[in-house]
Amino acid sequence: MDDIVFTSDLLKIDDRLAERLPNPQSINIEWLHALFAPILASLTGSNCRIYAAEDYPNPLSRLAVYRRLQRDFSSAGWASLYDRLDDPDVECALASRFAGALIVSFEMPPYLEAILRRHEIGFIDLTIHPIRYLADYMFGIRSNIEAVSQRLHATQIDPEHFQDAARISAARSVRVWRRKPIEPGSAVFLGQIEIDASLIHQGRLHDVEAVEGALLDLSTRHRKVYYKAHPHRKDLDRIKQLVASLPRVEWLDANIYDLLALPEIDVVASLSSGTLVEAGFFGRNTRRYLARSPLVDVSGAAHEEVFRRGQYVAAPPAVFGKAYWAYLLGASDEAPPVHSFDLMRDALRTTLNMQWGR
């Protein structure tokens, strides 16, 4: 490989930001570069660089691409381009920026993934794995290089681990939940932040109008629907007004993992929240209102199926070490020890939710 390029979604725009010209994904690109560039440079001898499409003026700068494709420089314009660009000249120009390189990306968008696959440019793509109730967060990781993908699959965290961790979390919730009763057979709807790639469907960014439709649908199926807001949403007053206007829908402030543990909850619903992946491990039924293919495999499916679908698997804590990347890139045939998070550490203290002595 000529070099290693760290990148992400080059076209994302967040209307909530005062300055839209800088790439809001730059912080994630720089973060991955700081985490992994020293390891990869040491292993390969390649130059590690960052590409965020912010080099103005340039025909491939973010603003220039929007102007060429005649789209508004807005979140709506970004949503319309997220799945495909449909411009051969822009595609070839982008591909030329990555030719001969290995791409290390964060949450690669479909338009960029399609370009890299068509031009046979290898990538390793990372995301934040949706299972977030373990002792630490995890990376989801995937690659379009089959040999790398096989090694990712071989060193993934066993999904059975997620089931055990959910059981321990639910046991803690038995002792923690001492609030007003939840009506049996009810539904919980999970809110999301306003600008998020998971809310893009058929070229549109779906939010309040789609949330209202989903809540109305749930209220015809369940006697009570609880709305659980995303903690980082900025316009909560607007959503509270919407919830207050709907029949049989109630605002609920509670820890999401305590809610997932409640047997009174029949269905956990959302437009596309990653918590729908978590809910299954707590034994809850789920309903997804935006029809999107699952990006992450948590079933332990065979590698061939996961690779064909281009899904992420759960990277172990070893992802932060040189031995893991040496194994992925074929510099070593020895797989690093795949230590999962130690579920038994402090398990009784955690589930008791009490502390004595030291």
C-alpha positions in Angstrom: 0.0 0.0 0.0 1.2 3.5 -0.7 -0.2 5.0 2.4 -3.0 4.7 5.0 -5.8 7.3 4.9 -8.1 8.0 7.8 -11.4 9.4 6.8 -15.2 9.4 7.4 -18.3 10.9 5.9 -17.0 13.7 3.8 -20.4 15.4 3.2 -22.1 15.4 6.5 -23.7 18.7 7.5 -25.3 19.4 10.9 -27.8 22.2 10.7 -27.6 22.7 14.5 -24.0 24.0 14.2 -23.3 27.7 13.6 -20.5 26.9 11.2 -21.4 24.3 8.5 -18.3 24.6 6.4 -16.0 22.5 8.6 -16.6 18.7 8.4 -18.3 17.7 11.7 -16.7 14.3 11.3 -13.2 15.8 11.5 -13.0 15.2 15.2 -13.7 11.5 14.7 -11.2 11.2 11.9 -8.5 12.9 14.0 -9.4 10.7 17.0 -9.0 7.5 15.0 -5.7 8.8 13.6 -4.4 9.5 17.1 -5.5 6.0 18.3 -4.2 3.9 15.5 -1.9 5.7 13.2 1.2 5.1 15.4 0.5 1.4 15.4 -0.2 1.2 11.6 2.8 3.3 10.7 5.1 1.1 12.8 3.7 -2.1 11.3 3.6 -1.1 7.6 6.1 1.7 7.3 3.4 3.6 5.4 2.5 7.3 5.7 -0.7 7.8 7.7 -2.7 10.9 6.6 -6.1 12.4 7.2 -8.7 13.3 4.5 -11.7 15.3 5.5 -12.5 17.2 2.2 -11.8 20.6 3.9 -9.0 21.7 1.6 -10.5 24.9 0.1 -10.6 25.9 -2.7 -10.6 22.5 -4.3 -13.0 20.8 -6.7 -13.4 18.0 -4.2 -14.0 20.2 -1.2 -17.3 19.7 0.6 -18.8 22.9 -0.6 -17.6 22.4 -4.2 -19.2 18.9 -4.3 -22.5 20.3 -3.1 -22.4 23.0 -5.7 -21.6 20.6 -8.5 -24.4 18.3 -7.5 -26.8 21.2 -7.1 -27.8 20.4 -3.5 -28.4 22.7 -0.6 -25.5 22.9 1.8 -27.7 21.6 4.6 -28.6 18.4 6.5 -31.4 17.8 4.0 -28.9 18.1 1.1 -26.6 15.6 3.0 -29.4 13.1 3.4 -30.1 13.3 -0.3 -26.5 12.3 -1.1 -26.0 9.8 1.7 -26.8 6.6 -0.2 -25.4 7.5 -3.6 -23.8 10.4 -5.5 -24.8 9.5 -9.1 -21.9 11.6 -10.6 -19.2 9.6 -12.4 -16.8 12.5 -12.4 -17.0 13.1 -8.7 -16.7 9.4 -8.0 -13.6 9.0 -10.1 -12.0 12.1 -8.5 -12.8 10.7 -5.0 -11.4 7.3 -5.9 -8.2 8.9 -7.2 -7.7 10.4 -3.7 -7.7 7.0 -2.2 -6.1 4.9 -5.0 -3.3 2.6 -3.7 -4.1 3.3 -0.1 -5.7 1.4 2.8 -8.6 3.3 4.2 -9.3 3.4 7.9 -12.7 5.1 8.4 -15.3 5.9 11.0 -18.9 5.1 10.1 -18.3 5.0 6.4 -21.4 6.3 4.5 -23.0 4.1 1.8 -21.9 6.4 -1.1 -18.2 6.2 -0.1 -18.4 2.5 0.6 -19.9 1.9 -2.9 -17.1 4.0 -4.5 -14.3 2.1 -2.7 -15.8 -1.3 -3.5 -16.3 -0.5 -7.2 -12.7 0.7 -7.5 -11.3 -2.2 -5.4 -9.9 0.0 -2.7 -9.5 -1.8 0.6 -10.9 -0.4 3.9 -11.3 -1.1 7.5 -14.3 0.7 8.9 -15.1 1.3 12.6 -18.2 2.4 14.4 -19.4 2.6 18.0 -21.0 -0.8 18.6 -24.7 -0.5 19.7 -24.3 -2.8 22.7 -23.4 -0.2 25.4 -24.3 -1.8 28.7 -21.0 -3.7 29.2 -18.1 -2.5 31.4 -16.8 -0.4 28.5 -18.0 0.6 25.0 -16.8 -1.4 22.0 -15.9 -0.7 18.4 -17.8 -2.4 15.7 -15.4 -3.3 12.9 -15.6 -4.6 9.3 -13.6 -4.7 6.1 -14.1 -5.3 2.4 -10.8 -7.2 2.3 -11.8 -10.8 2.8 -8.7 -12.0 4.6 -8.9 -9.1 7.0 -12.6 -9.7 7.5 -12.1 -13.4 8.3 -9.7 -12.4 11.1 -12.1 -9.8 12.4 -14.7 -12.4 12.5 -12.4 -14.9 14.2 -11.5 -12.4 17.0 -14.9 -10.9 17.6 -16.5 -10.9 21.1 -18.9 -13.9 21.4 -22.5 -12.6 21.3 -23.3 -15.0 24.2 -21.3 -12.4 26.3 -24.0 -9.8 25.5 -26.7 -12.1 26.9 -24.8 -12.7 30.1 -24.1 -9.0 30.6 -27.8 -8.2 30.0 -28.8 -10.7 32.7 -26.5 -9.1 35.2 -27.7 -5.6 34.3 -31.3 -6.7 34.6 -30.6 -8.1 38.0 -29.3 -4.8 39.2 -32.5 -3.1 37.8 -34.7 -5.3 40.0 -33.1 -3.6 43.0 -32.9 -0.1 41.5 -36.4 0.4 40.0 -38.6 1.7 42.7 -40.7 4.2 40.7 -44.3 4.4 39.8 -45.6 1.2 38.2 -45.4 0.8 34.4 -48.6 -0.4 32.9 -48.3 -4.0 31.7 -48.3 -4.5 28.0 -47.0 -1.0 27.3 -44.6 0.2 24.7 -41.5 2.4 25.1 -40.5 4.6 22.2 -36.8 5.6 22.1 -36.1 9.1 20.8 -32.9 10.0 18.9 -30.9 13.1 18.3 -32.1 15.4 15.5 -29.2 14.9 13.0 -28.0 11.3 12.7 -27.2 9.1 9.7 -29.5 6.3 11.1 -32.5 8.6 10.5 -31.8 8.8 6.7 -34.1 6.7 4.6 -34.8 7.0 0.9 -32.9 10.3 0.6 -34.6 12.0 3.5 -33.8 12.8 7.1 -36.7 11.7 9.2 -37.5 13.2 12.6 -40.5 14.9 14.3 -43.1 14.1 11.7 -42.1 10.4 11.5 -41.9 10.3 15.4 -45.5 11.6 15.6 -46.7 8.9 13.1 -44.9 6.2 15.0 -46.3 7.3 18.4 -49.8 7.4 17.0 -49.4 3.9 15.5 -48.1 2.6 18.9 -51.0 4.2 20.7 -53.4 2.2 18.6 -51.6 -1.0 19.6 -51.0 -0.4 23.3 -52.9 1.2 26.1 -49.9 3.2 27.2 -46.9 4.4 25.3 -43.9 5.9 27.1 -41.5 8.3 25.3 -37.9 8.0 26.4 -35.9 11.0 25.1 -32.3 10.8 23.9 -30.1 12.6 26.5 -28.2 14.6 23.9 -31.2 16.0 22.0 -31.3 19.8 22.0 -34.9 20.6 21.4 -36.6 18.6 24.2 -39.3 21.3 24.8 -40.6 20.8 21.2 -40.7 17.0 21.7 -42.4 17.4 25.1 -45.2 19.4 23.5 -45.7 16.8 20.8 -45.9 14.0 23.4 -48.3 16.0 25.6 -50.6 16.4 22.5 -51.0 12.7 21.8 -53.4 10.2 23.3 -52.1 7.5 25.7 -48.5 8.8 25.3 -46.5 9.8 28.3 -43.1 11.3 28.8 -40.8 9.1 30.9 -37.4 10.0 32.4 -35.7 6.8 33.4 -32.5 4.9 32.8 -32.9 2.9 29.5 -31.4 -0.3 30.9 -33.8 -0.2 33.9 -36.7 0.1 31.4 -35.4 -2.8 29.2 -35.4 -5.0 32.3 -39.1 -4.4 33.1 -41.3 -7.3 32.1 -44.2 -4.9 31.9 -42.7 -3.5 28.7 -44.1 -5.4 25.8 -42.4 -3.6 22.9 -39.4 -1.3 22.5 -39.9 0.9 19.5 -37.9 3.6 17.6 -37.4 5.0 14.2 -33.9 3.4 14.1 -32.2 3.6 17.5 -29.3 1.3 18.2 -30.9 0.4 21.5 -33.3 -1.8 19.5 -30.3 -4.2 19.1 -29.7 -4.1 22.9 -33.4 -4.7 23.7 -33.4 -8.2 22.2 -30.8 -9.3 24.8 -33.2 -8.2 27.5 -36.0 -10.3 26.1 -38.0 -7.4 24.8 -39.9 -7.3 21.5 -38.9 -4.5 19.1 -40.5 -2.4 16.4 -38.4 -0.4 13.9 -40.2 2.3 11.9 -37.4 3.0 9.4 -36.7 0.0 7.2 -32.9 -0.2 7.3 -30.8 -3.3 7.0 -29.0 -4.2 10.2 -25.4 -2.8 10.1 -24.1 -4.9 13.0 -24.2 -8.7 13.4 -24.9 -9.8 16.9 -26.1 -13.3 16.0 -22.8 -14.9 15.6 -23.6 -15.7 11.9 -21.0 -17.4 9.7 -18.3 -15.2 8.2 -19.5 -15.7 4.7 -22.9 -14.2 5.5 -21.6 -11.3 7.6 -19.0 -10.5 4.9 -21.6 -10.6 2.1 -23.9 -8.2 4.0 -21.0 -5.8 4.9 -21.8 -5.9 8.6 -19.7 -4.9 11.6 -18.7 -7.4 14.3 -17.7 -6.5 17.9 -14.0 -5.8 18.2 -12.4 -7.1 21.5 -10.5 -4.8 23.9 -7.3 -6.1 22.1 -8.2 -3.6 19.3 -6.1 -1.0 21.1 -2.9 -3.1 20.9 -0.3 -3.7 18.2 -0.7 -7.5 18.2 -4.3 -7.2 17.1 -3.5 -5.0 14.1 -0.5 -7.1 13.2 -2.8 -10.1 13.0 -5.4 -8.3 11.0 -2.9 -7.1 8.4 -1.1 -10.4 8.1 2.1 -9.2 9.7 1.6 -12.0 12.2 -0.3 -15.3 12.0 -0.7 -15.5 15.7 -4.1 -14.2 16.9 -3.8 -12.1 20.0 -5.6 -13.4 23.1 -9.2 -12.3 22.7 -10.1 -11.2 26.2 -13.8 -10.2 26.6 -14.8 -7.8 29.3 -14.7 -9.5 32.7 -18.4 -9.8 33.6 -17.6 -11.4 36.9 -15.5 -8.5 38.2 -17.6 -6.7 40.8 -20.8 -8.5 39.6 -22.2 -8.9 43.0 -21.4 -5.4 44.1 -23.0 -4.2 40.8 -26.2 -6.2 41.1 -26.7 -5.4 44.8 -26.3 -1.6 44.0 -24.9 -1.3 47.5 -21.5 -0.7 49.0 -19.9 -1.4 52.4 -16.4 -1.0 53.8 -13.7 -0.3 51.3 
